[in-house]
C-alpha cells in the first residue's frame, strides 16, 4: 500500500512539474515569436522597394486580367501580416491600386471599365529564408478582407500602419 502511494505521489509530482514547465516556457516561446515577427517585419521594409518591383513584373507577366496590360501599380504604406495555417509561413499583404490598358486585339478595347483603377491586395511571402513574391493578387479585397476571405488558410498576426508623416 505504501508503494502505491509512493507511485501516485511520484506520478502527481511529475505531472505537476510538467505543467509548471509548460507555464514557465510559454512566455519565452511567445517572446521569441514576437522577436521573430519583429525581425521579419524589419526585413520586409528593408527589401520592400525591390519586392514591389518584382511583384509588378510577376503579376503583369501572368496575363490576368485577360486582354489587359498592367500600366501602373501604387502600393499603400500599411501592411497586414498573416500566417498560413498549414505551412506556418508569414505573409505580408499590401493594398494596391492597379491601372490597366487594353491590349490591341485582346477583345477589351471597347470596354469602358478598362480605364478604371482597380483596388486589390498584393501578397508577399517569407519562405523561411527571405521575402519573395509570385505576383499573387486578390482583386476587390483589401488586406484585412483578404485574411477574412481566406480565414480557413490564414490568421492575422499583425497590422502595421505607416507612421503618420507631418
Secondary structure by P-SEA (a helix, b strand, c coil): caaaaaaaaaaaaaaaaaaaaaaaaaaaaaaaaaaaaaaaaaaaaaaaaaaaaaaaaaaaaccccccccccbbbbbcbbbbbbcccccbbbbbbbbbbbbbbcccccccccccccbbbbbbbbbbbcccbbbbcccccccccaaaaaaaacccccccbbbbccccc
